[in-house]
């Protein structure tokens, strides 16, 4: 068998009618998720798009596949934001701004933060796969902050992704407390700071020696 025959064929372009169905499904999914959360009825999404449920599943085999497609635009915006933050003079401030953006993203639709937390345990899921570039972008910001002595060295990007999802979930479940997400993020940032250590003279010194 030749290399040509074993190579994966590029995806076929959609027919015009299939593309229209795809776009209508995405539009109605966004509307339904905004109104009813990520557990919105997929049958209703298909009906409002004017197609059968079979057509929806041909385009999006799972609910997570539909979620992933819906959030591609938001993901592109987050990735662009991370590139802007990569050159910020204050690496710690850049990381904090990135974490705030992730919390806002995870709280965009009711149930999204829970879905993201669940997807993090299934690397084969569509929602987990679309988060891969987000983790890579966030890791670059995290490493800069760690190299500057602002964040504990053992903290990983997966830790931060789970924390931001948890904060978004807590805020979702406390709609009467709009300041909750900021308070929880402040507590999180305090925990991320390197722990002061005892100097040889018995005094307190920072890990960077300042």
MIRO-507863 format. One record per residue (C-alpha): residue in one letter; x, y, z. Coordinates in steps of 0.1 Angstrom, whole numbers, padded with zeros to 4 digits, always signed. Each point is the difference from the previous one (the first is absolute). Layout:
N
aXYZ
...
This chain:
210
x+0000+0000+0000
x+0015+0033-0010
x+0004+0031+0021
x-0025+0018-0022
x-0027-0027+0006
x+0005+0000+0038
x+0000+0038+0003
x-0032+0015+0014
x-0021+0015-0027
x-0010+0037+0005
x-0036+0006+0010
x-0024+0005-0028
x-0014+0035-0004
x-0037+0002+0010
x-0027+0004-0026
x-0018+0033+0001
x-0031-0014+0016
x+0021-0019+0026
x+0019+0032+0008
x-0033+0018+0005
x-0013-0027+0023
x+0033+0001+0020
x-0002+0038+0004
x-0037+0000+0010
x+0007-0027+0026
x+0029+0020+0015
x-0022+0031+0001
x-0029-0018+0017
x+0024-0018+0024
x+0015+0033+0012
x-0035+0014+0006
x-0012-0031+0018
x+0032-0003+0022
x-0004+0037+0009
x-0036-0005+0010
x+0000-0035+0015
x+0037-0008+0007
x+0021-0027-0015
x-0025-0027+0008
x-0025+0016-0024
x-0020-0025-0021
x+0018-0010-0032
x-0033-0009-0015
x-0012+0036+0005
x+0033+0013-0015
x-0006-0022-0031
x-0037+0010-0002
x+0007+0037+0002
x+0027-0004-0027
x-0026-0017-0023
x+0018-0033-0002
x-0005-0035+0015
x+0020-0013+0030
x+0018-0023-0023
x+0014+0029-0019
x+0012+0016+0032
x+0018-0032+0010
x+0016-0004-0034
x+0017+0034+0005
x+0005-0004+0038
x+0002-0036+0012
x-0001+0010+0037
x-0012+0029+0021
x+0037+0008+0007
x+0007+0002-0037
x-0027+0026-0004
x+0013+0019+0031
x+0035+0000-0015
x-0013+0014-0033
x-0021+0027+0017
x+0030+0012+0020
x+0026+0001-0028
x-0005+0037-0005
x+0005+0007+0037
x+0030-0022+0001
x+0016+0019-0029
x-0006+0032+0019
x+0016-0015+0031
x+0030-0011-0019
x+0005+0034-0016
x-0002+0015+0035
x+0027-0024+0012
x+0023+0011-0028
x-0005+0036+0010
x+0007-0008+0036
x+0032-0019-0008
x+0019+0032-0005
x-0014+0018+0031
x+0026+0016+0022
x-0015-0015+0032
x-0002-0038-0004
x-0020-0004+0032
x-0026+0026-0011
x-0002-0017-0034
x-0007-0033+0016
x-0027+0015+0023
x-0017+0016-0030
x+0001-0033-0019
x-0016-0018+0030
x-0028+0026+0001
x-0006-0005-0037
x-0003-0038+0006
x-0025+0004+0028
x-0021+0023-0022
x+0002-0025-0028
x-0010-0030+0022
x-0029+0020+0014
x-0014+0010-0034
x-0027-0027+0000
x-0016-0018+0030
x+0016-0034+0003
x+0031+0008-0021
x+0024+0000+0030
x-0013-0034+0011
x+0003-0013-0036
x+0036+0013-0002
x+0009-0017+0033
x-0015-0033-0012
x+0018+0002-0033
x+0033+0005+0017
x-0002-0037+0011
x-0006-0012-0036
x+0028+0011-0024
x-0018-0016-0029
x-0031+0023+0003
x-0005+0028-0025
x-0002+0026+0028
x+0032-0012+0015
x+0018+0000-0034
x-0011+0036-0006
x+0014+0010+0033
x+0035-0012-0009
x+0012+0033-0016
x-0015+0019+0030
x+0021-0021+0024
x+0031+0006-0022
x-0006+0037-0001
x-0006+0002+0037
x+0031-0021+0008
x+0022+0026-0017
x-0015+0028+0021
x+0004-0022+0032
x+0036-0008-0007
x+0009+0037-0004
x-0017+0007+0033
x+0019-0029+0017
x+0033+0011-0015
x-0006+0035+0015
x-0005-0016+0034
x-0037+0009+0002
x-0016-0034+0000
x+0010-0032+0018
x+0021-0023-0023
x-0022-0031+0006
x-0031+0016-0013
x-0011-0014-0034
x-0022+0014-0027
x-0025-0029+0006
x-0002+0013+0036
x-0009+0034-0012
x-0025-0012-0026
x-0018-0020+0027
x+0000+0029+0024
x-0015+0024-0025
x-0027-0025-0009
x-0008-0005+0037
x-0002+0037+0006
x-0023+0004-0030
x-0022-0028+0013
x-0001+0015+0035
x-0010+0034-0015
x-0027-0017-0022
x-0015-0016+0031
x+0000+0033+0020
x-0017+0024-0025
x-0009+0024+0029
x+0037+0006+0008
x+0015+0016-0031
x+0033+0007+0019
x+0006-0037+0008
x+0022-0008-0030
x+0023+0029+0008
x+0003-0010+0037
x+0008-0036-0009
x+0026+0011-0026
x+0016+0022+0026
x+0002-0029+0024
x+0014-0022-0028
x+0027+0025-0009
x+0011+0002+0037
x+0004-0038-0001
x+0021+0001-0031
x+0026+0023+0014
x+0033-0017+0010
x+0002-0007+0037
x+0026+0020+0020
x+0029-0021+0014
x+0022+0004+0030
x+0034+0015-0007
x+0032-0015+0016
x-0001+0029+0025
x-0035-0010+0011
x-0018+0028-0018
x-0027-0002-0026
x+0011+0003-0036
x-0018-0004-0033
x+0009-0029-0024
x+0016+0025-0024
x+0022+0013+0028
x-0016+0035+0000
